[in-house]
Amino acid sequence: MSAAQLIAVDIGNSFAKLGWFAKDAVAANELPLPTQVIDFRTDIGPGDELLEMLPREAVRWRVSSVNRAGQQRLSQWVQQHRPADDYRLLTRHDLPLDVQVDEPLKVGLDRLAAAVAANVLRTAQTPAIVIGAGTAVTVNLLSAEGVFLGGTILAGFRMSAEALFGGAEQLPLTTFHPNEEPPEVVGKNTEAAIRSGLFWGAVGAVREIVTRIKADLATEPELFITGGDLRRLSPLVDERARYLPHMVLSGIAVASRS
């Protein structure tokens, strides 16, 4: 089974992502990148169309999840439709990463997997800040030795929009989509004002967190940004930041080498 194709899965609270990895890419020393990525809603699970996309031969599933029900849904789907496949739910101990926080077992595996990918990319003996977005936006710090030291968690675009909608009777449910251009700061209507607040509020929050983390470091860190929701935000946080949309999937692929 070690030579089987890899399907890396990142199950979040809202959506799950599946990434296909070529066998030679996983075996190489560089950061493996997915050849194809699809997603589905965590609360629904994969559809029958996924069956048509998978090869006939058995594959390896390596799964990172922060949503138990979503993981169980995928596991049951694989058992039903692909019983010969090698399905494995990863834990922190599967990741080649030293984690030094108060409660390591409670750190989301998506944050740790992205840190694994950053460790492959960063310059030796240089700290790194990894910014990721899903249901939440996270800003995490890696030491110069590659140790995960913790970070910050704040509400993502969708969660913030739903909080405004649910907590204020006259505010509409409004979202900012990653493919949209950054909104005007001064919105001319309520929805535009909310979109501005969602986007520029996230830019300001992440900038401030990064600035404060940098102030405590003796060496200038490298910045990595991942997640589709942050594509437009990346150059506004720091022009030197490297944007890679699928660092969590790549980190899972790195962990699958062992």
N, C-alpha and C positions, 0 to 999 in steps of 0.2 A: 504493500500500500504506500510505501514511502515515495514511489515514483508517480503516484496518481496525481491528477490535476488538483490544484487547490482552489476552493471557494472560501474566501474570507467573508465573514458576516459581522456587521456592527449593528446590533439591535439597540436602538434608542427608545425613548419613551413615546415619541411620535411616529418616527419612521425607522425602518431597517434598511441597510445598504448591503448588497452582495457584490463582491468583486472577484472576477476571474483572474487567475495568475498563471502565466506560462511556467512550465516546469523549470526551464533553464533560468528564468528570472528569479525564482525562489531560491535556486541553488547558488546563485552568484553572491558575491560579497557586497555589491552595491544595494541601494534601497530598491526593492522590487515595486513596480508600479502595475496596477491592474490594467488588463487589456480591455475590460468591459465592466461597467458598473450599472446596476439597476437598483431601484428601491421599491418598497411597498409599505403600506401603513402597518404599524406594529399591531394595532388592534384588529386588523383583518387577516394578516398573514399572507403568504405567497399564493398567487393564483395558478391556475393550470397552465398559463402561458410559460411559466418557468420551466415546466417539464420539457417543452419543445426546445428550450435554449441549452439544456444540459446534455453532455455527451452520453452515449450509450454505456460506455465503460464507467466503472465506479470512480468516484471522486472523493477527495478529502474535504470535509467541512470543518473549519476552525471558527468558533463562534465567540464573540465578545458581546455581553449583554448587560444592560442596566435595567431591563424590564423582564421580570420572571415570567409573566403570562405570555409575553411575546416570544420568549425563548422556548417555552413549552409548546407553543403553537407551531413554531418552525420544526422543533424536534419531532413532533407527532407527524408533521407533513413529510419529513424525510423518511421516517420509519414506514409510513404508509406507501409512499411512492418510490422510494429509493432505498430499499432495505439492505442492499449490498454496500452502500456508501459508508465511509468512515466518518462518523459524526462525533465531534468532541467540543464540549463547552469549556472554554479556557478559564483559568483562575489566575490570580496574581502570581502564583508560583510558576506558571508556564512562561512568564515574560522575563527576558534577560534584562532585568532592571532592579537596581537597589532602591528601595522606597524607604525614606526616613521621614515619617509623619507620625502623629499620635496614634492613629488607628488605620494601619495600612490596609486591612481587609475591607474597609468601608470606602476606599477610594474607587471611583468609577473606573471600570476597566478600559473605557474609551479614552480617558485622560492618560492612563498608563501606556496604552498601545501607541498613542500619538507621541508620547515621550520616547518610546523605543525607536520609532522612526526618526525622531529628531537626533537621537544619539548616533544613528548611522550617518546623518547628514552634517552634523556640526563639526567645526574645527576642533581638533584635539586640544584639551586643556582650556576650552572656552565655554563659559556658561551659556545656557540657551533659555529663552522664554518661548513657550508654546501656547498659542492662542487658538482655541477651538470653539465651534458653535454648533449647537443642535437645539434641543429644548432649552438648554442653558448655554451661556457663554462662559468659558473657563480660561483663565490665564495662569499658566503653571511654570514653575522654575526648575531647571536642571542645573546642578552645580557644574563646575569645570571638570569634575571627574565623572559626570553623567548620572549623578544621584538625583532622584526625584524628591524635591524638598517641599512640595505642596503648592498652594496657589490660592486663587480666588474663584468664586462662582457667583454669577449674576444671571438674572432672567434673560432668556433669549428673546428675539423679536416676537415670535408667536405667543409665548407666555406673557410677555408684557402687554401685547395687544389684547389678549383675552382677559387679563386682570383689569385693564381700563374698561373694557366692555362690560364685564361682570360687576364692577364696583361703581359704575356711574351710569345712571339710567338713560341719560341723553347722549352718551357717546357711542358711536357705531363701532362694530367690529372691523378693524382696519389692519392690514398687514403690509409689510414691506417685502417685496419679492427680490431675491438676489440678482436677477437679471435686469432689474430696473436701474436707471441712472440715479445717482444720489439726489434726493429731493431738495427743493429749495428750502432754505432754513426757515423763512417766514411763509407759513402756509396760508393760502387765501380762503380756505374753507376748513371745516372741522376734520375731515379725513386727511387732507393735506397736512394739517398741523400735527395730527397724530403720527403720520408717516415720518414727518420731520423729526418729531420727538423720539420715535423708535430708532431711526438711523443715527442721527447726530448725538443722541443721548448715549448710544452704544459706542460711537467713536470717542466721545469725550471720556466716558468711563474707562474704556480700555487704554486710551492714551495716559490717563492719570495713573492707573495701576502700573502700567509699564514704566512710567517715569519714576514712581516710588520704588519699584523693585530695583531698577537700575541704580538708584541713589545708594542702595545698600551693598552694591557689588564693587569689588576692586577692579574687575575687568569688564569691559563693554560686552554685553551678551549678544549672541545672534538671535534673531527673531524669526519664528516660523508661525504661519497662520494657516489653518485648515478648516474645512467645512464650507459647504456651498453658500451659507448665509453670510459669509464674511468676504466673499470675492470682491465686492465693491469697497468694502471697508479697509482692506489690506493696505493700499498705498496711502491712505489717509492717516493710518496709525503710525507708519514709519516707511519711508521710501525704500529702505534697505531690507525690509521684511521679505521673506520668501513665502510665496503662497503656493501650497500644494493641497488640492481639494480632498485627497483621500489618504491622509497620513495614518488614520486609525486602521484602515484596511491594510496599508503597507506594514504597519507595526505588527499586525496579526500575522502577516506573511513571514516577517522576520522571526517571530516566535515559533512558527511552524517548522523552522529548519532543525530545531533540536528534537 
